[in-house]
């Protein structure tokens, strides 16, 4: 009797793996294989958007510019400067009644090349870098690194680079001191052991034949790049070149229950929401999928969520559905609901001291809801109201989806931010809803396949409610 009372009254967090039959496990592993494939193809925001476009078009989505009028069931997308994307499935209700929005981001912490990156020192050629987003700098030394990105010539010609992913490609690395000579370095605080200016990518050591010092190695590297890609040193000025780990995403563990890979913050939510949108039809409220850029550096810029590009997209939906009138956009947002689909810090028993277990997100126990983020006294947070949280609970429980409501670390230790507050400021009801991650922001992050599939089911149920 007492045990039954506990089952009735307590909020138990239990692993979801125990409740699955063979077919359900097969569905999870099959879906996760697609996700791993996506991670290996989409290591930058441009690559993620290119993959998303390919997936969307294969599932009947078309560029919104191809439509004069929109009717229920139409599937459209808009790509903003190749780095962010908005997709929509038009519902049977007028857009004025509110949209169901899911928003993730496709940028991840990384190293970017400086505008003038190439230099030579001590017989080596290097690229200078500037790190992007919140990283532990020491994690980016002595790992294999690949080069991805685009250079744009003054003629408008684009030259795409993807070097280091293929087994036949060279890889690159950032060197570190050997322990024998690192006594002073190891006495420093961890955050200052490696300086940002020392994150220089080693790219070559052979001097150009017949050329005397200085810059003979630099000249040889530039000659190789010119012969292969037709570029000169000036072309780096108009480029977006990113350095990312060349590790392949793989299944993790003897039981293959997890995924290890770079960029899972936040491509795990981008992929699951994108694939959920591919599955929906005949919905009531117009469904919106946001794949945004620049979240890791504050969502600024014209491809970030702080820009008005998303407002423009929704205005186009209103225009082409014949609904638009002055000030309607504000009303639409005030009647809309959103899941800010960003990852949560997974509980790591090795570092348990930074978490408060009752309010931590555990891998394998379902989707994580963060009612608020922010830091310390909820500074900078979007705090979802109780009525909306109850609506979300109802949606999840009706669909028998496991979930956990969490905080990002202990009160005076943790904290973070997502795009939730940006849409909340427009009047949208928003709650953060994503996948717990171990080693977040590291070159190799870890997620549970159970949680990945739970996210997919959650996002699909949200749009179909």
N, C-alpha and C positions, 0 to 999 in steps of 0.2 A: 504493500500500500504506500509506504513512504517513498519507495523508488518511483512509483507511478506519479506521486505528487511532485517529485523533483522533475520528472519528464514534462509534467504539465506546466510548472511554474518557472523553471530555470531556463536561462538562455545558454544552451550548451554549444560549444564550438568543437565539432568533431570532424575528423578527416572525411572528405567525400569519397575517397577511394573504396571504403568498406561497403558502400551501398550499391555498387555498380555490378551489373552482370557483364558477361563476356562481350555482348554486342555493344553496350555502352562504352566499354573500354576501347573497343575497336574504333568507334566513332571518334573518341578523344585522340587516339594515336594517329588516325588518318588525318584529322583536322590539323594536328600539330605538325605533321610532315609538310603540309602546305605552308604553314607558318614558317618553319625552318627554311624552306626554299625561298620564301619572301625575304627573310632576313639576309640571306646570302646574296640576293640580287639587289637589295635596297639598303645600301650602307650610308647614303646621304639623302637629304631631303629631295633633291632633284630626282634621284633614282627611285625613291619611294613614290613620288608623284607619277613618274613615267610608268611604273608597275601598276599603280592604282588606275591610271587611265586605260591601260591595256585590259585589266580585269573588268573595269566598268563597261568598256565598249563591247567586250565579249559577252556581257550580260544585258545588252540592249540599251545602255545609256548613250546619250548623244550630247554634244556640246549645245548649250542653251542658245547659242547664236543661230542654230539651225531651226529654231522654233519661232513662229510668229504668235501662235496661241498655245496655251497650255491647258490640258484637260486632265481629269483624274486618271491616274495610271501612267502618265508620262514620266520618263526617267531622264534627268538632265544633269549635266555637270558644268562647272566653270573652273578653269585653271588660271591661277594668278601668278604670272611670271615664272612658271615652271617650278615653283617652290611651295605653293599651297593650293588647295583644291576644295571646292564645295560641291556636294552631290545632293540631289533631291529626288524623291518620289512623291508626286502630287497626290494628295489624299482626296477623299470624297467631300469632306467638309471644306468650307471656304478657308483660305489661309488666314483670314481675319480672326477666325476662331482660335488661332494659335497653332504653332508648329511643335513637333517633337524633335529636339536637336541633340545630337551626340557629337562632341568635339574632342579630338585628340590632337597631338602634334607629331610631326615626322622628323624634326631636327633632334639631334642628340649631341651630348658633349663630345668634343673632338679637338684637333689642332688644325688651324687654318694657316696657309702660307701668308707671310707678310707681302705687301705690294711689291717690294724689291727684295726677293727672298734669297737669291743665289750669291754665295760668296765662297772664297777659298781661304783656308788657314792650315798651316802645318802640313801641307801636302794632301789635304782632304778637301772635297767639295761638299758644301752643306746647303740646306734650305733653312732659312729663318722662319720661325712659326710664332703664332699668337694663339693661345688656347681659347676655346669657345665654350662657355658654360662652366658649371662647377665641377672641377676635376681634382683628384689627388695627383699632383704632378709626378710624383715618384712612380706611379703606376704606369706611366707612359714611356719609361725608359726600358731598354733591353727587351722589347717585344717586337715581333715582326709587324711592320706597318706598310700599308698600301696607299697609293696616291689616286684620288678620285677628283674629278671636277671638270670645269670648262674654262677655256680661254677664248675670248672674243676679240677678233682682229678689228681694226678700224673700218674695214669693209663690211662688217657684220657677220663674217664667217665665224662659225663656232667650231672649236676643236675640243673634242671630248677625251679625257684621260681616265683610264682605269688600269693601273699598273700595280701588280703585286697579288692579284687574286688568282690568276691562272698559275698552275704548277710550273709552267715554263717561264713565267715572269721573274725578274729579280724582285727581292723585297728590300725594305729599308729599315733603319732602326735609329734610335737615339741612345747613345752610349752612356755608361755610368762608371763610377770609380770602382776599382777592385777593393775588396775589404781591407787588404793590406795597407792601402794608402788612404783609407776613408775615415780615419779616426776623428778628425775634426768634423767631417760631414755627419757622422753618426752621433755626434754629441749635440747636433742641432735639433730643434723641434721638427717633427715629421713634416709639417706644412712648409717649412723653409729649407728642407734639406736639398731640394732641387729648385733652382730659380727659374722663373718663366722664360727669361732670356737665354737660358741654357738648354731649352728644349729644341735643339737644332738637329735636323734630320741628316744623317750621313748618307750621301748619294754617290760618291765616287772617289777614286784615288789615282787614276792613270792620267799623266799629263799629255797634252796634245803633242803629237810627234813633231819634233823640230822646234817647238816653242820653248823659250827660256822663261824662267821665273820673272815676274809673278803671274799668277792667274792662268798658268798652263793647264791645270786640272779643271778649273772653271771653264776655260775655253773648250776643252774636250767634251765636257758634259753638255755645254750649250750647242756644240756642233752635232752631238748625237741627237739632241732634242730637235734641232733644226732639220736634220736629215730625215728623221722619222715623222715629225709632226709639222714641219714648216714654220716653226715659231722662232722669234727672237726674244732677247731678254726683256724688251719693252712690252711684249705681249702679256707678261705676268701682271702688269699694272691693271689690265682689264680682264682679270680672271677671278674665278671662285674655285680654288683648289683646296681640298680638304684631305687631311691625313687621318686615316682610321685603321684600327687593328685589322690585320689580314687573317686573323683567326676565322675559321668557319664555324657557323652555328651548328650545334650538334645536340643529339639527345644525351642527357646526363644521367648517370647512375646505372648500376647493374640492372635495375628494373626499368630503365629508360623513362622514368616518371617525370623528369624535368627537362627543360631546355636551357642550354648555355649558349650565349651569343652576345655580340656587341649590338647596342642600339635598341635594346628591348624597352627602355624608357625613351620614347613612348610608342615604339612601333608595334608593340604587342597589342595596345589598345587601338592603334590605327588599323592594323590588319583585321582584328576581330570585329570592329565596327564596320569596316568596309565589306567584309564577307557577310555580315549580318544584313547589310543593305542589299546585297545581291539576292537575298532570299525572300524579300518582302514584296507583297503586291496586295491590291485591294484594301488599302489601309484607310483609316478615317482621317487622322490628322496628317498633314504633309510632313514627311520625314526628311530631315536634313542630316548629312554627315559632313563634318568639318575635319579636314586634314591640314592643320595649320603649321606655320613655320615660326622660328625665332622665340619659342616659348622658353628655351633654356637661357635666354639673355633678356627676358622681360617682355616678350611679345611685341616689341617695338618694330617700327619699319612697315613698309607697305605690303609685306607678306606675313606680318604678324597679326594677331587678333586685335591689337590696339588700333589698327588701321580701320578705315571705313569700307574696306573692300567687301566684307561680309554683308554690311548694310546694302551695298550696291547690288549684290547677288539677290538678296531677299526682295529688294525693290523691283528687280527684273522679274522675279517670280510673280509679284503682284501685278506688274504691268502686263505681263503676257497671259495672266489668268483673267484679266479684265476687271480686277478688283480695286486697283489703286485709286487713292484720293488723298488729299492733303492730310498729313499727320497720321495716316493709317499705319505706317511702319512702327511708330511708337506703341500703338495699340497691339499690334501683332506680337511684339516682344513681351509685352505685359501679360499676354494670355498664353505664352509659350512655356514649355517645360524642357529641361536639359539635363543630360548626364555629361559632366565634364570627365571624359574618359582618360584619366591619367593614372599612372601607376602609384602604388603605395609601398612604403618601406616594409618588407617582410621581416617577421621576427626571426632573428638569428641567435640560437642558443649560445654560440661562442661569444657573442657581444650582447648578452641579455641585459646588462646593466643600463643600457640606454633606452630600453623599452619598459612600458608598464603593461604587464601581460594581459590584464583584463581588457585593455583597449588597443592591443597590437593586432596586426594582420598576419595570419599564419599561412604559409604555403600549403596548398592542398585542402583548404577549408572553405574555398569559394571566393566569390567576388568581394573586394573590399570597398566599403562605403566610408568616405570621410565627410562627416557633416560639416566640418570646417577644417581649414588648414591654417595658414598664418604662422606666427611664432610667438613664444612667450604668452602674453595675455591676448592671444588670438589676433595679434597685430597683422593687418593686411588681409584678414580672412573674409571669405564669403561664407556666412553661417546659414545653412539651409533651415527654413522654418519647420516646425514640428508637423504641420499639416502636409507639407510636401514629402517629408520623410515617411509619414504614414502611407501616403499614396505610393511611394516607391516600395515600401515593405509589402503592401498589398499586391503589387505587380509581381514581385519576386516570389512571394508565398503562393500565389495562385498558380504560378508556373513551376513550383517545387524546385526553385533554384537556391542553392546554399549561398548565404551571404554573411558577412561579418562587418560590424560598424567599428571603425578604428580611429586612432590618432597616429600622427607621424612622430613617434617617440615620446619620451617624458616631457612634462610641461616646460621645464626650464632648460631642456636640452634640444628638443626637436623643433620641427617647423619646416614649412616649405610653401610653395605657391604653385598654382596652376592657372589655366585660363578661366576658371569658374567665376572669379570676381568681375571679369570684363563683361560677360553676358549678364551677370546678376545686376551690374550697374545699369543695364538697359531695361531692367524690369523682369527678366526671365527667372523663373524658379530653377535653381541649379543645385546639384549635389555632385561631389567628386565620386567617381565609381570606376575602379580599375583593378588591375592585377597586382598582387604583392610581388615584390622583387627583392632578391638578395644581391648584395654588391652593387646597388644602384649607382650609376654614373661611372662605374669602373669599365675598363676595356672589355670585360667579359662578365655579363650579368646572368642571373639564374632566376627562372620562373618555373611554376608547376604546370604541367599539361592539363591537370584537372581545372585549375583556375583559368587557364587560357580558354578552354572550352566553355567554362561557366560565363566568361565575359561575352563570348559569342552568343550564348543563349539569352543572357541578360539584355544585350543590345537589341536583339531581334524581338524579344518580348516587349520591350519598352516602345518600340515603333509600332507594334501590333496592338497595343492596349487602347 
